[in-house]
Amino acid sequence: MSTKPLHVLPSIIALVCFSVSASAQTDTRVKAPVIVDGQAQVIPEFEDPDLWIRHDLWVETEFDTDGDGRLDRMHVAVTRPRQTDTEGLKLPVIYISSPYFAGTAAPVHDFMWDVEHEVGAVPPPRQDSPPVKRTGVRPIISKSHTKTWIPRGYVVVHSSSPGTGLSQGCPTVGGDNESLAPKAVIEWLCGKLNGYASPDGDESVEAYWCTGKVGMTGTSYNGTLALAAATTGVKGLEAIIPIAPNTSYYHYYRTHGLVRSPGGYKGEDIDVLYDFIHSGDPEKNEYCDCHVRDEEMAKGMDRISGDYNSFWAGRDYLNDLEPLNTAVLMAHAFNDWNVVPEHSVRIYEALKSKDIPLQSYFHQGGHGGEPPLEQMNRWFTKYLHGVDNGVDQGPRAWIVREDDPRDQPTAYEEYPNPEAKVVTLYLEGAAPGVGKLLTEKPVESLVETFVDNVSFSGSILAAAAVTNHRLLYVSPGLTETLHISGTPKLSIRLASNKPAVNLSAWLVSLPWDESRDAKITSNIITRGWADPQNAVSLEHSEPLTPGEFRELTFAFQPDDQVIPKGQQIGLMIFSSDRDFTLWPEPGTELTVDLNGTVLSLPVVGGDEQYRASTTAAKNPQ
């Protein structure tokens, strides 16, 4: 069941003062925070940026990644109300860490990997991008989040991640140092004496203005670092709100054994991202490039097989969740084809087994998009200001429905929707035309063949009535809306005339709307990709024997979508997806055994609802 609107939590009015005065009648000190309806309110005395205190420092970590024999120090910037000095006020912290604050390489598309080669072939060498020119002027690292949170009774802290800006060390793109760096900053905020006024000196700096409670947030890589810090179990990190975080670099650059580009960045891989963010000390560039990019990354990333290995496992935060003990609000978009939605869903699913406060927020747009301010405010008010506002009670999933504003999500008991059940759909062929999706297995056993041709986009193939470059199977027209919630899966039996091929599949809503064809369209329900060589194991590829059938099951991206009445649900199976996969020469033939292929679709209401939604309405008596 769902409920609306967002503000369903109990109304709470509170006033908390962190300062003590000898006489209440003459006390002119600022009272902070001010809580109304369970949320920290804007305090007029904190609103003027000209009255904020800004300073920077370096926090010493527990690692040395740039090979100079000294522990790396992270550059940290603090922005806080002046009353933290003039009145001794202590406040909690909203902390954001990023590799982007000091600038990035450009133009990044000129230094991608060439995707125009056969699957499983050694790729042509990539040209390294030129060094990043650091931007920014001390003491300000970033002004993000300051106008939102400082007036509401917080200190805002920023830090540059290792090997970026004025932070020492090497960028590792998901290595351990990117978790331990924010951990060290949080330890400093909570009283550890590891803060210094300079990158190499001994003059200490203390966070005397911090209550010892820290929350982290951020979008994309910045959200990744919030989760990374939480996986260390560091004391004092009470709440995080990661927005569209990359939770596994394997799942960012590979899918089920297949080399895959993030949406909009054909040919990007982990070494490209390394070059993109490496804005640190130019004198350390040679060491970092040699040891991190040209040794560790070059040996571990494997653009030939796409297999999962120890290199990728070390950059998969799903493997590091055991120490995590903070309140987590995951946020993501179901149409994010850059950092695809499985990144947040896989972490959210794993955290359900831990005894921690947990919520999710999903919307129907693209990359980024934070939860409504009210939801974030309640989350931080509860866990950083310690106000019992009931945010941890009631629904755990908040999903923006298709035509609703992003600040008006619908509340659900959980994600996926607890009422969703798997509907098994079978395939009836009509290639090169359009076949059918059926709830009963056809009596006749049939195989159908299509020819790979990366020249055609997925949208062109889905809209075509007849083509031999894909297979397409559709449901009857919907007589009422159909709600999909969860992760669809495709079990397929196929053969190829080559030992290595791309395999792509889309779930689409038809007929195709040509007016939206140039952008992310509502016709795409979800996408999936796989390498048939990894049918048995992600760690070990087994080349296909031409003409010999192989069975595999792989997941589409998670989704929660209401398909409109009048549409048809289509399963499209094709080979090379020009926006995401490698681009082999056209001509590879793939054959699918329809009798050994099924689509598992999570439908709210299960079989009963699916049959009701795809059965022609009876004529009234």
SEVODREN-84935 format. One record per residue (C-alpha): x, y, z. Coordinates in Angstrom, 2 decimals, m for minus. Example, Ala and Ser with C-alpha at 12.3 -4.5 7.8 and 13.67 -1.06 7.14 Angstrom:
<nodes>
east | north | up
12.30 | m4.50 | 7.80
13.67 | m1.06 | 7.14
</nodes>
This chain:
<nodes>
east | north | up
0.00 | 0.00 | 0.00
1.13 | 3.56 | m0.62
0.38 | 6.81 | 1.15
0.79 | 10.49 | 0.34
2.15 | 13.09 | 0.85
5.70 | 13.09 | 2.29
4.88 | 14.89 | 5.54
3.14 | 11.95 | 7.24
5.37 | 11.94 | 10.31
4.25 | 13.27 | 13.70
4.38 | 16.99 | 14.27
6.96 | 17.89 | 16.90
7.82 | 21.34 | 18.18
11.00 | 21.74 | 20.20
13.56 | 24.34 | 21.15
17.04 | 23.30 | 22.17
19.81 | 25.56 | 23.47
23.43 | 24.44 | 23.49
24.57 | 27.54 | 25.44
23.99 | 28.23 | 29.14
23.36 | 31.71 | 30.52
23.50 | 32.89 | 34.12
20.28 | 34.85 | 33.71
17.45 | 33.77 | 31.44
16.00 | 37.30 | 31.41
19.17 | 38.88 | 29.98
20.35 | 36.00 | 27.79
20.93 | 37.29 | 24.24
22.80 | 34.24 | 23.00
21.58 | 32.42 | 19.92
19.39 | 29.42 | 20.60
20.29 | 26.58 | 18.24
18.84 | 24.50 | 16.82
15.24 | 25.65 | 16.48
13.03 | 22.65 | 15.74
9.52 | 22.92 | 14.30
7.53 | 19.94 | 13.04
10.59 | 17.73 | 13.50
12.83 | 19.88 | 11.31
15.69 | 22.28 | 12.03
14.53 | 25.78 | 11.12
16.47 | 28.70 | 9.65
18.00 | 30.84 | 12.40
18.19 | 34.51 | 11.28
21.51 | 35.10 | 13.06
23.11 | 32.35 | 10.94
21.88 | 33.50 | 7.51
24.44 | 36.14 | 6.53
27.43 | 34.51 | 4.75
29.54 | 37.59 | 5.49
29.35 | 36.68 | 9.18
30.44 | 33.07 | 8.73
33.90 | 31.94 | 9.77
35.89 | 30.21 | 7.03
39.20 | 28.45 | 7.55
41.10 | 25.47 | 6.23
43.53 | 22.88 | 7.59
45.07 | 19.50 | 6.85
44.00 | 16.28 | 8.57
46.55 | 13.49 | 8.88
45.42 | 10.02 | 7.81
46.70 | 6.51 | 8.56
48.11 | 5.83 | 5.07
50.91 | 6.91 | 2.75
49.95 | 6.40 | m0.88
52.31 | 8.85 | m2.61
55.50 | 7.07 | m1.50
57.17 | 9.94 | 0.37
57.43 | 8.07 | 3.69
54.97 | 10.40 | 5.46
51.31 | 9.89 | 6.25
49.11 | 11.65 | 3.73
47.17 | 14.70 | 4.88
43.78 | 15.75 | 3.53
42.89 | 19.35 | 2.78
39.77 | 20.33 | 4.77
37.73 | 23.54 | 4.71
35.32 | 24.61 | 7.45
32.43 | 27.08 | 7.22
30.61 | 27.85 | 10.49
28.51 | 30.51 | 12.23
30.59 | 33.12 | 14.06
28.72 | 32.24 | 17.26
30.80 | 29.05 | 17.45
33.61 | 31.43 | 18.47
31.86 | 34.42 | 20.05
29.43 | 32.38 | 22.14
31.13 | 29.01 | 22.43
28.32 | 27.36 | 20.49
28.82 | 23.74 | 19.51
27.02 | 22.37 | 16.44
26.87 | 19.13 | 14.46
28.51 | 18.89 | 11.04
27.32 | 18.25 | 7.50
30.41 | 16.93 | 5.70
30.98 | 16.55 | 1.94
34.10 | 15.03 | 0.40
34.86 | 15.00 | m3.32
37.56 | 14.48 | m5.96
35.99 | 17.23 | m8.11
36.39 | 20.36 | m5.95
39.75 | 21.38 | m7.43
38.81 | 20.90 | m11.07
38.93 | 18.04 | m13.58
40.49 | 17.14 | m16.91
38.89 | 18.32 | m20.13
37.89 | 17.41 | m22.74
37.52 | 13.93 | m21.28
35.94 | 12.39 | m24.41
39.22 | 12.81 | m26.31
40.97 | 10.31 | m24.04
38.49 | 7.44 | m23.81
39.15 | 3.86 | m24.88
38.30 | 3.03 | m28.48
35.15 | 0.85 | m28.42
35.28 | m0.07 | m32.12
36.75 | m3.59 | m31.93
35.66 | m7.18 | m31.51
34.40 | m8.51 | m28.17
37.25 | m10.28 | m26.36
39.96 | m8.63 | m28.48
42.90 | m6.65 | m27.12
41.79 | m2.99 | m27.32
43.95 | m0.34 | m29.03
46.10 | 1.66 | m26.58
44.51 | 4.68 | m24.92
46.06 | 8.12 | m24.85
46.52 | 9.54 | m21.34
44.82 | 12.86 | m20.75
46.98 | 15.88 | m19.83
47.44 | 16.81 | m16.16
44.57 | 18.56 | m14.42
45.15 | 22.21 | m13.57
44.05 | 22.77 | m9.98
41.42 | 25.45 | m9.43
40.20 | 27.21 | m6.29
41.55 | 29.68 | m3.76
42.11 | 28.97 | m0.09
40.50 | 28.71 | 2.35
37.37 | 27.82 | 0.35
37.25 | 24.33 | m1.15
33.55 | 24.51 | m2.04
30.44 | 26.49 | m1.14
28.05 | 23.59 | m1.72
25.41 | 22.94 | 0.96
26.41 | 25.99 | 3.04
23.31 | 28.10 | 2.31
21.05 | 25.14 | 3.12
22.55 | 23.81 | 6.33
24.48 | 26.56 | 8.13
21.33 | 28.68 | 8.71
19.66 | 25.55 | 10.12
22.24 | 25.11 | 12.85
25.07 | 23.11 | 11.31
28.72 | 23.55 | 10.47
29.54 | 22.59 | 6.87
32.86 | 20.89 | 6.16
34.41 | 20.03 | 2.79
37.47 | 17.99 | 1.95
39.30 | 17.07 | m1.24
39.80 | 13.33 | m1.61
43.32 | 11.82 | m1.85
45.45 | 13.07 | m4.72
43.06 | 15.91 | m5.61
43.37 | 19.61 | m4.90
45.68 | 20.27 | m1.95
45.12 | 16.81 | m0.45
48.18 | 14.60 | m0.45
48.36 | 11.01 | m1.69
47.18 | 9.33 | m4.87
43.66 | 8.97 | m6.23
42.81 | 5.26 | m6.35
39.18 | 5.41 | m7.58
37.64 | 3.22 | m4.90
40.78 | 2.06 | m3.11
40.97 | 1.81 | 0.68
42.49 | 5.27 | 1.07
39.27 | 6.83 | m0.26
37.41 | 5.28 | 2.69
40.09 | 6.02 | 5.27
40.50 | 9.68 | 4.25
36.98 | 10.83 | 5.30
37.30 | 8.55 | 8.34
40.33 | 10.57 | 9.46
38.44 | 13.85 | 8.96
35.49 | 12.57 | 11.02
37.87 | 11.47 | 13.77
39.29 | 14.99 | 13.83
35.80 | 16.47 | 14.00
35.10 | 14.21 | 16.97
38.16 | 15.20 | 18.97
41.22 | 13.42 | 17.60
44.31 | 15.63 | 17.50
45.25 | 14.95 | 13.89
44.45 | 18.37 | 12.38
47.22 | 20.77 | 11.34
47.42 | 24.33 | 10.06
49.67 | 23.35 | 7.14
50.30 | 20.25 | 5.02
53.73 | 19.62 | 6.56
53.82 | 21.52 | 9.86
53.10 | 20.63 | 13.49
50.77 | 23.50 | 14.49
47.60 | 21.76 | 15.59
44.00 | 22.75 | 14.87
41.07 | 21.51 | 16.97
37.38 | 21.17 | 16.10
36.23 | 22.62 | 19.45
32.98 | 23.80 | 17.85
31.74 | 20.31 | 16.90
29.27 | 18.35 | 19.02
30.81 | 15.06 | 17.89
27.95 | 14.23 | 15.54
28.57 | 14.18 | 11.79
26.38 | 13.55 | 8.75
27.57 | 13.09 | 5.17
25.88 | 13.57 | 1.83
26.77 | 14.21 | m1.80
25.90 | 13.18 | m5.33
27.64 | 10.64 | m7.57
31.33 | 10.27 | m6.56
30.64 | 12.53 | m3.56
27.85 | 10.17 | m2.50
30.20 | 7.25 | m2.98
32.62 | 8.78 | m0.48
29.82 | 9.17 | 2.08
29.13 | 5.43 | 1.85
32.87 | 4.68 | 1.82
33.33 | 6.55 | 5.11
30.40 | 4.69 | 6.67
31.92 | 1.30 | 5.77
34.80 | 2.04 | 8.14
32.42 | 2.10 | 11.12
33.99 | 5.37 | 12.27
32.55 | 6.69 | 15.51
30.67 | 9.98 | 15.20
29.31 | 9.45 | 11.68
25.66 | 9.27 | 12.65
23.83 | 9.60 | 9.30
24.50 | 9.56 | 5.58
22.44 | 10.47 | 2.52
24.31 | 9.12 | m0.55
22.70 | 10.40 | m3.78
23.28 | 8.30 | m6.93
26.46 | 6.78 | m5.43
28.77 | 4.50 | m7.37
28.86 | 1.55 | m4.98
30.96 | m0.78 | m7.17
33.36 | 0.23 | m9.90
32.87 | m3.18 | m11.51
29.16 | m2.50 | m11.82
29.98 | 0.93 | m13.20
32.29 | m0.30 | m15.97
31.13 | m3.92 | m16.42
27.81 | m5.78 | m16.36
27.58 | m9.54 | m15.90
31.04 | m10.03 | m17.43
30.49 | m7.59 | m20.29
32.66 | m4.52 | m20.84
30.17 | m1.65 | m20.66
30.44 | 2.13 | m20.76
28.48 | 4.40 | m18.42
25.67 | 6.18 | m20.26
26.99 | 9.21 | m22.14
30.67 | 8.25 | m21.78
31.53 | 5.68 | m24.46
34.92 | 4.16 | m23.76
35.32 | 5.40 | m20.21
37.03 | 3.05 | m17.78
38.55 | 3.35 | m14.34
41.89 | 4.69 | m15.62
40.06 | 7.41 | m17.55
38.33 | 8.49 | m14.34
41.71 | 8.47 | m12.58
43.10 | 10.93 | m15.14
39.91 | 12.98 | m14.95
40.21 | 13.66 | m11.19
43.98 | 13.71 | m10.60
44.39 | 17.36 | m9.66
46.88 | 16.88 | m6.82
50.54 | 17.83 | m6.40
52.19 | 17.74 | m9.87
55.45 | 16.58 | m8.25
53.72 | 13.37 | m7.16
52.03 | 12.72 | m10.52
54.74 | 10.44 | m11.88
54.74 | 8.23 | m8.77
50.94 | 7.99 | m8.64
50.57 | 7.41 | m12.38
53.18 | 4.67 | m12.30
52.03 | 2.78 | m9.20
48.26 | 3.28 | m9.34
47.20 | 3.79 | m12.96
49.93 | 2.02 | m14.94
50.47 | m0.91 | m12.56
47.48 | m1.64 | m10.33
44.77 | m0.44 | m12.69
46.37 | m1.69 | m15.89
46.79 | m5.19 | m14.45
43.43 | m5.37 | m12.69
40.83 | m3.71 | m14.91
40.88 | m6.34 | m17.71
39.06 | m4.86 | m20.71
39.47 | m8.16 | m22.57
37.42 | m10.65 | m20.55
35.38 | m8.28 | m18.33
35.63 | m10.80 | m15.48
35.19 | m9.89 | m11.81
38.48 | m10.24 | m9.91
40.25 | m9.14 | m6.73
40.94 | m5.69 | m8.19
37.23 | m5.06 | m8.69
36.27 | m6.79 | m5.43
38.47 | m4.28 | m3.59
36.40 | m1.48 | m5.13
33.00 | m2.98 | m4.34
31.47 | m1.48 | m1.18
29.01 | m4.36 | m0.90
32.00 | m6.33 | 0.41
32.70 | m3.75 | 3.14
29.33 | m3.29 | 4.85
29.92 | m5.28 | 8.03
31.35 | m2.37 | 10.10
28.68 | 0.11 | 8.92
26.54 | 1.30 | 11.83
25.09 | 4.63 | 10.70
21.61 | 5.70 | 9.63
21.34 | 5.43 | 5.83
18.98 | 7.21 | 3.44
19.77 | 5.95 | m0.08
18.67 | 8.12 | m3.02
18.69 | 7.24 | m6.72
16.82 | 7.55 | m10.04
15.36 | 4.65 | m11.95
16.36 | 6.23 | m15.28
19.96 | 6.93 | m14.27
22.00 | 5.33 | m17.05
25.27 | 6.81 | m15.83
25.35 | 5.33 | m12.33
22.64 | 2.74 | m12.92
20.07 | 2.16 | m10.13
21.44 | m1.22 | m9.05
24.24 | 0.71 | m7.30
21.89 | 1.94 | m4.58
19.44 | m0.97 | m4.67
22.12 | m3.62 | m4.02
23.38 | m1.71 | m0.96
19.85 | m1.00 | 0.27
18.94 | m4.70 | 0.00
22.08 | m5.74 | 1.89
21.50 | m3.20 | 4.67
18.02 | m4.58 | 5.38
19.65 | m7.35 | 7.40
21.52 | m4.87 | 9.62
20.00 | m3.26 | 12.70
20.31 | 0.31 | 11.45
17.82 | 3.05 | 10.47
17.27 | 2.68 | 6.73
15.18 | 4.47 | 4.09
15.18 | 4.91 | 0.31
14.13 | 7.67 | m2.06
13.75 | 7.02 | m5.79
12.61 | 9.25 | m8.63
11.94 | 8.67 | m12.33
14.56 | 11.06 | m13.75
18.23 | 10.77 | m14.68
21.52 | 11.01 | m12.79
21.41 | 12.86 | m9.48
18.45 | 14.40 | m7.73
18.50 | 14.62 | m3.95
15.52 | 13.79 | m1.72
13.15 | 16.61 | m0.76
14.69 | 19.06 | 1.70
12.02 | 18.12 | 4.23
13.07 | 14.47 | 4.14
16.77 | 15.26 | 4.40
16.11 | 17.78 | 7.15
14.18 | 15.27 | 9.24
16.91 | 12.69 | 8.73
19.70 | 14.98 | 9.91
17.56 | 16.53 | 12.66
16.90 | 13.09 | 14.13
20.43 | 11.73 | 14.02
22.58 | 14.87 | 14.38
20.46 | 17.08 | 16.64
19.00 | 14.10 | 18.52
15.35 | 15.15 | 18.15
12.84 | 12.29 | 18.26
10.82 | 13.39 | 15.23
9.57 | 9.94 | 14.18
11.52 | 9.84 | 10.91
12.48 | 6.25 | 11.66
8.85 | 5.18 | 11.96
6.45 | 4.24 | 9.19
7.21 | 3.74 | 5.48
10.79 | 3.03 | 4.42
10.49 | 3.66 | 0.67
9.61 | 6.96 | m0.98
9.07 | 6.85 | m4.74
8.21 | 9.74 | m7.04
5.45 | 8.60 | m9.36
5.71 | 9.26 | m13.10
3.93 | 12.61 | m13.35
4.61 | 13.95 | m9.86
7.11 | 16.63 | m8.77
10.26 | 15.22 | m7.18
9.48 | 16.84 | m3.84
6.20 | 14.91 | m3.61
7.14 | 11.23 | m3.41
4.63 | 8.53 | m2.59
5.32 | 6.49 | 0.54
5.48 | 2.69 | 0.34
6.07 | 0.13 | 3.04
9.25 | m1.05 | 1.33
11.16 | m1.33 | m1.92
10.58 | m3.47 | m3.85
6.85 | m3.17 | m3.25
5.94 | m6.07 | m0.88
2.92 | m6.83 | m3.06
5.08 | m7.46 | m6.14
5.30 | m11.09 | m7.26
7.17 | m12.62 | m10.18
5.15 | m13.18 | m13.35
6.76 | m15.67 | m15.75
6.33 | m14.80 | m19.42
7.13 | m17.04 | m22.38
8.07 | m16.19 | m25.95
6.16 | m16.90 | m29.16
8.18 | m16.02 | m32.24
7.47 | m14.07 | m35.40
10.94 | m12.87 | m36.46
11.85 | m10.67 | m38.21
8.50 | m9.21 | m37.16
7.08 | m8.87 | m33.65
6.33 | m11.94 | m31.54
4.30 | m12.33 | m28.37
4.82 | m12.50 | m24.60
2.56 | m15.23 | m23.19
1.59 | m16.39 | m19.72
1.48 | m20.01 | m20.95
4.35 | m21.85 | m22.59
3.76 | m22.41 | m26.32
3.47 | m26.02 | m27.45
5.74 | m25.53 | m30.45
9.49 | m25.36 | m29.88
11.12 | m22.68 | m32.00
14.47 | m20.99 | m32.53
14.95 | m17.52 | m34.00
18.10 | m15.87 | m35.33
19.12 | m12.23 | m35.59
22.22 | m10.46 | m36.90
24.23 | m7.98 | m34.84
24.58 | m4.49 | m36.28
25.75 | m1.72 | m33.97
24.85 | 0.85 | m36.63
21.26 | 0.74 | m35.36
20.43 | 2.27 | m31.98
18.23 | 0.44 | m29.51
15.45 | 2.97 | m30.01
15.43 | 2.37 | m33.79
15.30 | m1.38 | m33.27
12.48 | m1.14 | m30.71
10.39 | 1.06 | m32.99
10.88 | m1.08 | m36.10
8.00 | m3.32 | m37.21
10.38 | m5.63 | m39.09
14.16 | m6.03 | m38.77
16.58 | m8.95 | m38.61
18.84 | m7.10 | m36.14
16.80 | m7.87 | m33.03
14.08 | m10.13 | m31.62
10.99 | m8.45 | m30.12
8.12 | m9.96 | m28.14
5.18 | m7.95 | m26.82
2.29 | m8.38 | m24.41
m1.34 | m7.70 | m25.26
m2.34 | m4.07 | m24.90
m2.93 | m3.07 | m21.29
m6.57 | m2.55 | m20.41
m5.50 | m0.96 | m17.11
m2.23 | 0.29 | m15.64
0.40 | m2.23 | m14.58
2.81 | m1.53 | m11.72
6.29 | m3.11 | m12.00
8.43 | m3.03 | m8.85
11.74 | m4.83 | m8.44
14.38 | m6.40 | m10.67
13.26 | m8.21 | m13.85
15.39 | m11.15 | m15.02
15.91 | m12.90 | m18.32
16.77 | m16.60 | m18.55
17.90 | m17.28 | m22.09
19.22 | m20.19 | m24.16
21.28 | m18.97 | m27.10
24.02 | m19.83 | m29.54
26.38 | m17.72 | m31.64
28.62 | m18.15 | m34.64
31.47 | m16.48 | m32.72
33.18 | m17.35 | m29.40
32.53 | m13.90 | m27.85
29.52 | m11.63 | m28.33
27.60 | m8.79 | m26.72
24.17 | m9.61 | m25.34
21.74 | m6.77 | m24.63
18.08 | m6.72 | m23.65
15.58 | m3.93 | m23.12
12.13 | m3.90 | m21.61
10.12 | m1.28 | m23.45
6.67 | 0.26 | m23.43
5.13 | 0.36 | m26.91
4.16 | 1.95 | m29.20
7.38 | 3.97 | m29.33
6.95 | 7.71 | m28.86
9.06 | 9.28 | m31.61
8.67 | 12.76 | m30.14
10.92 | 11.77 | m27.22
13.36 | 9.67 | m29.21
16.30 | 12.06 | m28.85
16.45 | 11.85 | m25.07
15.77 | 9.41 | m22.23
12.28 | 8.30 | m23.03
9.40 | 6.93 | m21.06
9.34 | 4.03 | m23.53
12.39 | 2.43 | m21.90
11.27 | 0.49 | m18.86
14.71 | m0.90 | m18.06
17.86 | m2.29 | m19.67
20.17 | m5.26 | m19.15
23.47 | m6.53 | m20.57
25.49 | m9.73 | m20.20
28.44 | m11.70 | m21.53
27.31 | m15.26 | m22.40
30.88 | m16.36 | m21.66
30.10 | m15.69 | m17.98
27.00 | m17.88 | m17.88
28.34 | m19.89 | m14.92
30.72 | m17.49 | m13.17
31.51 | m13.78 | m13.15
35.11 | m14.66 | m12.26
35.81 | m16.98 | m15.18
34.88 | m16.59 | m18.85
34.29 | m19.65 | m21.01
34.34 | m18.94 | m24.76
31.27 | m19.99 | m26.71
31.50 | m22.91 | m29.11
30.00 | m21.63 | m32.36
26.60 | m23.18 | m32.97
26.39 | m24.68 | m29.47
23.63 | m23.43 | m27.16
24.38 | m21.99 | m23.74
21.98 | m21.06 | m20.93
22.35 | m18.04 | m18.68
20.25 | m15.84 | m16.43
20.94 | m12.15 | m15.87
19.20 | m9.20 | m14.26
17.88 | m6.02 | m15.79
18.30 | m2.80 | m13.85
15.89 | m2.43 | m10.88
12.78 | m0.38 | m11.52
9.50 | 0.85 | m10.10
7.21 | 2.06 | m12.84
3.53 | 2.23 | m13.61
2.94 | 1.35 | m17.28
m0.03 | 3.30 | m18.68
m3.22 | 1.77 | m19.96
m3.12 | 1.20 | m23.71
0.61 | 0.39 | m23.88
2.21 | m2.98 | m24.57
5.20 | m4.37 | m22.68
7.97 | m5.49 | m25.02
11.05 | m7.63 | m24.51
13.76 | m6.78 | m27.04
16.80 | m9.05 | m27.36
19.73 | m7.77 | m29.41
23.51 | m7.87 | m29.37
25.54 | m4.64 | m29.44
24.03 | m1.61 | m27.70
25.78 | 1.33 | m29.36
25.40 | 3.59 | m26.33
26.90 | 1.13 | m23.83
28.80 | m1.87 | m25.30
31.79 | m2.43 | m27.57
31.24 | m1.95 | m31.31
32.23 | m5.14 | m33.17
31.92 | m5.41 | m36.95
28.30 | m6.10 | m37.99
27.40 | m9.63 | m39.01
27.58 | m11.79 | m35.90
24.64 | m14.21 | m35.80
22.89 | m15.11 | m32.54
20.20 | m17.78 | m32.26
17.74 | m17.93 | m29.36
15.87 | m21.07 | m28.32
12.47 | m19.65 | m27.41
11.49 | m22.82 | m25.59
14.43 | m22.28 | m23.22
13.91 | m18.56 | m22.67
11.66 | m16.86 | m20.09
11.17 | m13.35 | m18.75
10.61 | m12.92 | m15.00
8.69 | m9.70 | m14.39
7.99 | m8.38 | m10.84
4.39 | m7.15 | m10.95
2.45 | m5.59 | m8.08
m0.44 | m8.01 | m7.68
1.40 | m10.83 | m9.45
m0.19 | m13.13 | m12.03
m3.71 | m12.13 | m11.12
m3.06 | m8.45 | m11.76
m1.05 | m9.10 | m14.92
m3.81 | m11.22 | m16.43
m6.42 | m8.64 | m15.45
m4.36 | m5.86 | m17.04
m3.78 | m7.74 | m20.31
m7.26 | m9.24 | m20.81
m9.63 | m7.48 | m23.17
m12.48 | m5.75 | m21.35
m15.77 | m7.63 | m21.51
m18.69 | m5.97 | m23.29
m21.29 | m4.67 | m20.80
m24.51 | m6.69 | m20.57
</nodes>
